[in-house]
Amino acid sequence: MFINKIIAILCMSVVHRTAMASIPTKDLVNDADDWWRHAVFYQIYPRSFLDTNFDGIGDLRGITHKLTYLHDTGITAIWLSPIFQAPTDNFGYGIADYKDIHHDYGTMQDFEELIRKAKRLNIKIVLDFVPNHTSDQCLWFKKSFSREKGYEDLYVWADGRIDENTGEWLPPNNWNSLVYGSAWSWHPKRQQYYLHHYSAQQPDLNFRNPALIKAIDDVLLFWLDKGVQGFRMITTNYLYKPSQLTDEPIRGKTNSRDSYELTENIYSRNQSEVLEMLYHWRSLLDEYSLQSGGPSRILMTDAPNDLKLLAHYYESDEGVMGAHIPVNFLLLTEVTDKSDARDFAFNIQKWLICMPGGHTANWIMGSHDQPRIGSKFSLDSVDPMNMLLMTLPGIAVTYSRKAVHYIVVSFLIKGEELGMQDYRAIKWQDTKDPVALSVGPKFYQSISRDPVRTPFQWTAEKNAGFSKAPRTWLPVHPSYLEHLNLKTQLDDEKSHYKVYKSLIQIRQEPVLREGRCQVEVVNKWVFAVIRSLKNHRSFITLINVGSKPQLINVFNILDDVKHLRILISGVYSKYPVGTLISGNNSITLAAHEGIVCQLGTTNAMTEAAPLMFNPGTHSIPLPGKSAAAGGVAMVSDWGSTRHGILTNLKSAYVTIVSRKKCSSLKDHYGRAIKSSVVCVYGMGWDVCQYDFGGPLLSGHLLTGIVSWGDACAKRKSPGIFVYIAKVRKWNEKTIQKFEKY
């Protein structure tokens, strides 16, 4: 409670809101089209995903080829790092042509095919977009330094000033760039300085020029017409600069005259007009969605460092909408391997409390610039951190801490589902990161971003199945030869990938999509995320972030709970899925262990939660591939372990068992366990302890139907379901045959 009060005071000025004076733009688009509110985003760094033309560089065709994998995993949206034409030395973050595809990645036709296939699979595509600056190779810049009419002021140009002591020409002010040195460079043809917050090859655009805003709008509409569902706007806090170009106050935290940290940087970023530009872009996207129909086109942006500004990134005081998703980096930047449970709880609550009412929270723990979870923390932290990301809520909170329904948006960075690690042993001669190259061979390893960007590890074959080229653009991490590749993890009984897929499946639960949230610090190293929703069974995620085992009694923080039933445990956990932990017992969490549990009173179907119905009837998709052993599924019916008729439809969770294991459990099962069936059980018992033949749902797919087993409720006797994926073609053919009737 104390933590909540402190955070609330920090956010008070922006969370205490006035009544809306005008109709917010969110009313323009039907809420039913707000697909992003429950999306699972997957960020792809195209150069490192999959190479299909054998040049050692990932490409768009590689992404298209693997869309089915992403769909089967449960990914609903892809966030692509820059794919626009740009010089290779900055990998897309200094754009030369906003309306063309980088030649390393393919052609516009390749992109259009990606959009078509993604649409068939109901996967949305969102593009990284860099509006603050372009490449110095951009035609706009060439026309600007030549003072061509209409382009003269498209960039930030300024005259220099004379040093009164030496008579030398100096830059217009004392601003430094983010990559070291002055933020100003002299252009000999223009005979003026131009501003660049990043490298001299990335000149800043001038957003005080209406012609530029119109040009950027035209680019956005171009890609919307191509079928993208939105944009993540990068470095928006630098868009506007004061007309006076005033010197920044000196901070005194460094003696380096070339460091960005030398000054306060209060004039060169976070100008009030930045918010107006976000509102303008949101209006543009909403208007496009309204006129063109279909799902909402969304605006993402990096959240402000100062959370006092967060509310206005979402919307103005008058209710004008801003970004749908200001990307939350708190769990990326504010927690480390040295953080304890209090640090995690504080940074979770800080965002939830500071965020204004009626909006959507989001969580991210990695990026193409930051260490992967398996390297930042440890390999055994991969599963618990993914558990955290996938069971945290988005929450609407006002200053009075009134809770309403929660909404979840989760981000997954390429490779985190496998537990991929950073490759810090990349040699100097293989280094590509321009920032690392700028500091030389002695210091490059400590700052290089290349280790985070290594190719995706698909198989244990050469180059991890990423490319058939003799040499890849960055070396592949040698861990792919062990268990850190997708093929091995698909085959393993339990793996990081299967844990992550189970998390996506269970995330479809209304409790995790819309339920309330309570974050509790159990002890210094263990914290709990408790999710609850009226008429639903509650969930709890327990995570030990410490390096030693922790013995805890979690029932001290739970009211009227008699037991926990483990739904998901990590690869290294001693707790099998389905384990029942009674209120009389303590729980030992191993170092860096996490578990996701359901709260309840008994494991029997008679005491399971009532199944909630939607007001309408909706179709359910059928699976196209085999269900993964170890995954979580749900059964529902009027089943019981006792005689008698139940009046309420019930549901319960069970575990998918491999056919090999299923066959070995009962001798007479052996011949019957064919590819046309799928085995499941709960806590080692026959599935008919839970049901009498209702549907088997795995995530959002109808995986099985009609069960049988050997003697209801006998131990180690799994229930057998007809496996829908194997009879799908027959089913579709039969339906077509009888459609005429």
N, C-alpha and C positions, 0 to 999 in steps of 0.2 A: 504493500500500500504506500509506503514511504517513497519508493521509486516512482510510482505512478504520480504522486503529488508533485515531485520535483519536475518530472517531465511535463506535466500539465502546466506548471508555471512557465516553463520555457516556451511552450507553444500557445499560451493563453491569447497572445495578441492576434494570432491568426486563426485560431480554432473557434473563438467566440464570434459568431457570424451574425450579420444583420439580415433582415428579410430580403428576399430577392425583389429587385425593383423592375426586372424585365424577365421575359420568358427565356430560360437558358437554351442554348443550342442543342442540348441533349434531347430536348423534346421533339426535335425535327426527325429523329431516327427512332424507329420502333425498337423497344427494348428486346424484342424477340430476335432481332438481328445482331445483338451484342454478343457474338460468338466468343470474343476475347475475354469475357468475364470468367470463363471456366477453362481457358485454354492451357495447354502445356506447350510452351515455346521451346524450340530447339535451335540454338545458335550454331550456324555453320560457318566456318572459315574456309571458303571454297578452295583455296590452294592446297589444303591438307585433307580434303574429304575423300575423293576418289579420282584417280587419273584414268581416263579412257582412251587417250590418244598416244600414250606411252612416251610423253615428254617429261615425266617426273613431276608434273604439276596438276593438282586437282582441277576439275572443270565442271561446267554446268551439266554436261551429259552424265557425269559421275553422280551428281546429286539426283538427277532424274532417275537414273538406274536404281538408286537406293531409296526412292520414295516409298516403295512397298515395305521395306524394312522399318522405316520411320512410322508408317501407318500401323503396321502390326505391333509395334512397340507401344503405341497409344499417343504418339505425337500428333497434335492438331494444328500447329503453326510452326513455320520455319522463319527464323530471323537470319537473313544473309548479311554477312560482312560485305563491304563495298565490292561491287562487280563492275563498276563503270570504267571506261577507258581512262587509264592513268599511267604515269611513269612507274616502272617496276620498283624503283628504289623506295617508294613509300606505300606500296601494296594497296592502292586504292583510296588512300586518305587525302590525296591531293588530286582532284579530278580534272582531267584534261577535256573530256567530252561527256556531259551529263546525259546524252541521249545515245550512247553507244556502249557496247559490252567490251570489257578488257579482252584483248586478243588472246591472252593466256587461258581465258575461261571458255572461249568459243565465240558464237555468233548470236545475233538477235534471234535467228531461227531456233537456236538451241534454247534460248531463254523462253521463247514462246511455247516450245514443246514442254518445258518444265512447268510452265503455268497450266497448260492443258492437262497434264497428268496429275498435277497436284489438285486441280479442281475435281477431277474424277474421284480422287481419293479423299476429298473434303479436307485437304490440308491447305491452310492459308499461307501466302508468301508475303513477308514484310521485309523491306529493304533498309539497310543502313544508308543514311543520306548525310552528306557533309555540306551544310549550307554556309559555314563561316568563311571558308577559303577554297581556292581552287589550286591546281598546279600552275606553275609559271609557264607551262606549255599550253595552257588553255587559250583558245582563240580569243576569248573575252579579254584576257590579260594582254595579249599581243596588240589588240586593237586599242586597249586602254593606254598602254605606254606610248602608242603612236598618236594618241589624242584624236582618234577617229571619232567623228560626231556620233553622239549617243552612247559612247563607251568611255568618255573622258573620266567620268567620276564613278565608274562601276567598282573601283577599288579605292582603298584609303591612301591617298597621296598627300604629301605635305612637304613644304620647304624645310630646309635645315636651319640651324641657328649657329651663330658665330661665337666661339669661345672668346670672351673679352680679354683673357690673359694671353692666349697663344695665337688668336686670329684664325684658328682652325674651324672648318665646318664640322658641326656636330649633328646627331639625329635630332628630330623635333622635340623629343622629351626623353625622360629616363626609363621608359618602359623596357623591360627585358622579356625575351621570348621564353616559352615553356621548355625549350630545348637548349637553353644556355645562350648567352650573348644578347646583344641589342635586338629588340623587336622591329628594328628599322633597317632597311637595306637601300643603298643608293642605286638608282637606275640611270645609267649614263645617257640613254637616248631621251628619256623623259626629263632628265635633269631635276629629279625630285626623289625624295625618299618614299618607299611604300612600306606599309605595316604588315607584319606577319607574326602572329602569336606563336606559330610553330616555326618550321624551318624557312629559310629564305626562298626555298622552292615552292612555298605554299602561301602566296599573298592573300591577305584578308579582303573580303568583299565589303562594299559600302552599303549597309542596309538603310542608310538615310537617303538613299537615292530611290525614288519610286520606280524607276525603270528596272532596277535590279529585282525588286520584289515581284514585279510583273514577269520578269524572265524566269525567276525561280518557280513561280506559280505555274508557268507554262511547262516547265520540266516535270513538276509533280503530276500535272494532268496527263502528260505524255505517258508516264508509267502507270497511272491509274487506268488509262485506256488499255494498257497492255495486260491488265488483270491483277496487279498487285493489290493487297488488302491494307496497305498502310506503310508508314515510314517511321524509322527511329532517327530522330534528328540529333546529330552529334555536336558537341561543343557549342550549344546554343547560348550559353552564358556569356560568350565573347562576341555575339552578333553586333552589338551596338557600342560605339565609342563616343565619348563627349566631343562636341564640335571644337572645344577649346584645346583639346589634347594636353590637359594639365599634367604636370609632373606628379608622380605618385609619392606619398609620404614614405620615408625610410623606416623599415621595421626594426632594424638593428639586430636581427637574428643571425646574420651572416656577414662576413667581411668581403665576400666575393662580389665584385661589382657587376659580374655577368650572370649572377643567379637570379632566377625568378623570385626567390624568397627574399631578395634584398628589400623589396618594397611591399606596401600594404595591398596594392592592386585593387583599389576601391573604385577607380575610374575606368579601368580597362575591361571590367567584367560586371555582370549582374546589373546593368542599367535597366531602368524601369520599362524601356521600350521593348526589351526582350519578351516580357509577358504579353505585350500587345501583339507581337509577331506570332507567339504561340496561339493566341486566340484567333488570329487571322487564319493560320493554317488549319486549326480545328474547324473553323467555319467553312473553309474551302472543302475539306474532306466530308463534312456533314452534308453540305449542299450537293456534292458529287454523289454521295450515297442516296440522297433523297431523289435526285433526278434520274440516276441510273438504276436504282433498285438494287436488290441483293443485300448481302451482309454489310455491316458497318465497315467503313475504311477508318483505320485507327491511326492516332498520332502518339508515338512514344518519344520520350526525350530523357536525357540524363537528369536525375533529380538534383536540385541545388544542394551544395554543401551545407548551407545554412538552412536548417529545417524550419526556421521562421518564415522562409519564403515558400515552403512546400505547398501550403494551402492555395496560394495564388498560381502555382504551376497547374493545379487541377482546375481552378476556376477563379474568376474575379469576385469581388465583393458584391457585384451586381448580378452574379449568376451566369456570366458569359463563360462558356466552357473552354478549358485549355487542353492539356495533354490527357489522353485516356490513361496512359501509363507513364508517369515519371519513374524511370527505372531506379529501384532501391538498391544501393550498393553497400548498405550498412554492414551486412553480414560478410561482405567481401573486404571492406576496408577497416572495420572497427573490431573484428575479432581475429585472433591468431591462435597458434598452437599453444600459446601461454595463457590464453583466456580461460577463466573458470565459468561456472554455471551462471554466476551473477552478471558477467559481461554479456553472455548470450541473452539472458532474460532482459537486461536493460536495453539492449539494442533492438530487440524485437518489440518491446513495449514502447520504446521511443518513437518508432515509426507509426505504430498503431494509434497512439494517442495524438500525435501531431497531425496525422492525416485528417482532412475535413470529412464531414459526414456525406454519405451517399456515393462514395468513390471506392476504387478497387486497389487493394494493396498488392504488392508483388515482392518476390524474394529471389536473390541471385547470389551465388557463392563463387563464381568463377567467370573469367572472360578470356579473350584471346590475348590480353595484356597482363593478366594476373595468374599466379600459380594455381594449378589444379588442386582439388581437394586432397587427392592422394599424396601430393608433395607438400602442400602447405601444412596439413595436419599429419596424417599418416595413412597408409593403405587400409588399416582396419577402421579408419574414420569415415571411409567412403559411404558405407551403408547408413550409419546413423545420421550423417549430414544430409543425405538424400531423403531419409525419413523426415528430418526436420523440414526441409524445403517442401515436401509433398503433403505434409499434414498441418502446416501453418495456415492461418486464414488470411484473407483480406478482410479488414474490419472497418466499419464506419464508426468513428468516435467523436463526440463533441466534448467540450471542456468539462461538462458535468459527468462524463464517462458513461453516458447512456448507450447501451449496446443494442444494435439492430442486427439484421442478417449480414453474414460475412460472405465475401466473394474471394475466390482464389485465382491468382495467376502465377504460374511457376515457370521458371526458366531453367533449361538444361544446356550446358555448354558441351559442344562436341567431345565425346569420349568420356565424360563424367559417368555415364551409365555403365562403363566397363571398369572404372577405377584407374583410367590411364594416368600416368605420372609424367612430370616434366623431365626432359632429357638434358640435364645440366652439363653433361660431358661433351657437348657439341664443340668441335675444335674451331679455332680462330679462322682457319681457311674455309670452313663450312658456314660461317656466320653470315646471315643476311640482314638482320635487324639494323637499320641505319643509325639508330641511337647507340647501339652497342659498337658499331663500327667507328662512330665518332670519338670514342674514348680510347681506342687502341687495344692491342692484344693483352696488355697488362691488367686492365680493369673490365674488359667486355663481359666476362661471365657473370659478374655480380648484377648487371643491369639488363642483360639481353632478354628480349621477349621471345626469342626463337625456341627455347625449351618448351614453352607453353603451346607453340604452334606446330609441333611435329605431326606427321601424318597419322590419320586414323588407323587403328590396328584391327583389320578385318579378320585375318587368318594367321596361321603360323607359317604360311608360305613366304617366299622371298618378298622383301619390302612390306611385310605384313599384309599382303594382298592389296595394298594401296596402289601400286603401279608395277608394270612389267618393264619399266625403263631400267637401264643399267645403274642409273643414279637418280635419286629423288631430290627435290628442291631443298629439303632439309633432311638430315638423317632420321631414320625411324628409330624409336626407342627400342633397345634390344629386349625389353620385357615382353614383346609380342611372342617371342619364342617359348615363353612359359605359359601362363594362364591369362595374361592380359591381352586377349584378342576375342573378338565377337564369336567366331566359330567355336572355340573351346568353351566359352561361357554358355553358348546355346546347348552344347552337348553335356555339360556338367549338370549333376543333380541339383546343385545349388551354386549360384554365382552372383556377382554384383549386378549383372544385367537382369537376371531373373528377379532379384530383390527389387530393382528399380521398376521393372514391368509390373510386379505385384503392387507396388505403391501407386502406379498410375491406375491400375484396376480398382483398388480400394478407394481411390480418390473420387470415384464416381458416386460414392455414398453421399446422400444429402447432408449428413452431419459434417463431413469434411468440405463440402461445397458451400454450405450456408450456415453451419452451426456457430454458436458462440465459442469464444476462446478464453482460456485462463492459463496464464504462464506462471508456474510455481518453481521456486528454487527449493529443492529437496534438501540438499546440503551444498557445500562449496563446489562440488564437482558434478552434481547430478541436478538436472532440471526436468520439468514435465510440461508438456503442452496438452491441455485437456480440452476436448471439443465436445459440445453438447447441443442438442436440438430437441425441442419438445416432441414427444411421441417417438423418439428414436433412442437407440442404445448409444451411450457416450463412448468416445475413444480417448485413449491417452497414449502419448508418445513419451517414452522415458529415455534419456540420453546421459551417459556418463562421458564427460569430456576430459576426465582425468587420466593419468597414466597408470593408475592402480585400481584394482577391483574396489567396488563400493557396495557395502551391505546397507540396504535401505528398507524402511517400512512405508511404502507409498500410501497405504491405507489411512495414514494419519492425515492426509490432505484430501481424502475422498469421503464424501458423505453417503451413507446407506449403500455401500458397495461391498458385496460379499466375496467377489473374486474378480480376477483379471483373466481373460483368455487371450493368449498371444496369437495375433493374426499375421504378423510379419516379424521375422528376426533376421539378423545379418548372417553373412557367410561364415563368420568365425564364432557365432553364438552357440552356446551349449543348449539353448532352449529350442526345441522343435516347434514348428508352427502347430497351434492347437493346444499347447501346454496350458493347463489350468493352474492358476496360482491363487490359493484361498487367502482370505483375510487374516488367517492365523499365522501365515508364513511371511518371512521377510524375503526380499529379492536381492540376489547378488548380481550386479552388473559388472562384467569384465571391463578392463581398461578400454576406453573408446567404443563401448557397446551401446546399441540402441535397440529398443523393441517397440512395436506398435501393438496395442492391446485394445480389446473391447471390454467395457465394464458390464457386469451383470451379476446374477444370483445363482445361475446353474447353467450347465452346458446343454441340457436337454432341450429339444425343440419345443416342448410344452411351455418353457420359460423364455424362449427366444423372443426377440422384438417383433411386434406386429409389422407386417409389410405394408408400407404406405403406398397408396395409389395416386397417380397423377389424375387431374381432372379430365384429360383427354386420352385417347388411345393412340399410340405411336408404334410404328414398325420398329423391329429390332434387326440389326444386321447379322448375317451369318458368317462364321469364321471361314477363312480360306486356307489356314495352315494349322498344324498340330498345336495343341495346347502345351505350354511348357510345364514340365514336372516341377513341383515345388511351388507353383503359383497358387494364388488364392482364388476361390470361386464361391458363388453363393447358390444355395438351393432354397426353394420355397414350396410350401404345400401345407395341407392340414395334417401333418404327420405327428407322431407321438411315440414315446417309449412305453406307453400304457394303453390299455383298451379304452375305447370311448371315442366320442366325436368332438373335435375342437370346432369352435364357432368362429375363430379368428385365423386368418391366413398368417403363417409365420415364416420367418426366414432365418438362415444361419449360415455361417462360413465354414467351408471345408477346404481341404488341400488336394491338389491334383497329384496323383501318384503315377510314376512311370509304369508302362505295361510290364516291363521286366520285373520290377519290384512287386507289382501286383500279382503276377503269376507265381512268384516264389512264396507268397504268404500262405496260400492254400493249395495243396496238391491238386485238388479237383478243379481249381481255377485255371490251371495251366493251359489246357486246350481252348478254353473259351476266350482268353484274352487276346483278341485279334486287333488288327489296326482299325476296325470299325467301331471300337468302343473306347471309352475313357474311364479311368478309375479315380475315385475320390474317397476320402474318409475324413472324419473329424476326430482329432485327438486319438487316433489309432483305433477308433471304433467303426463299425459298419455305418455307412452313410444313412441307412434307413432308420438309424436312431434319430436322425434329423427330419427325414421326409419319406413319403411313400410314392415317389416317382415324379415330382414336380420338375420344372425346368432347371437346368444348370447354367448359370450365367458367369462368365469370366470377363470381367471388365464390362464393356458395352456389347459383348457378343453372346449369342445363344450358342453355347458350346455343346451342351448335351441335353437329352430328354429321355424319359422312361428308364427307371433304374431297377436293378435287381441285386441281390446279394445272398450270402450264405448265413441264414439265421439272423434275424434282426438283432442288432446290438451286441453281437459277439465281437470280442476284441480281435483286432488285426484282420478284419474281414471287410475290405473296401466294397463300396457300392459301385455298380457297373452301369454306365450310361451309354446309350447309343451316341456315337460321336458324329455330330452334325457335319463337320468338315468333310468326312468321308462319304456321306450320303447326300451332300449338297447338290451335286450335278444331277443325281437321280431325282431328287426332290424338285429341282427347277424344271427338269424335263417333264416330270409328271404333271406339274402345275400347268405348263404350257399345253400339254396334251388335253387337259380337261378345261382349259380356259373357255373354249367355245360353248361349254354347257353352262 
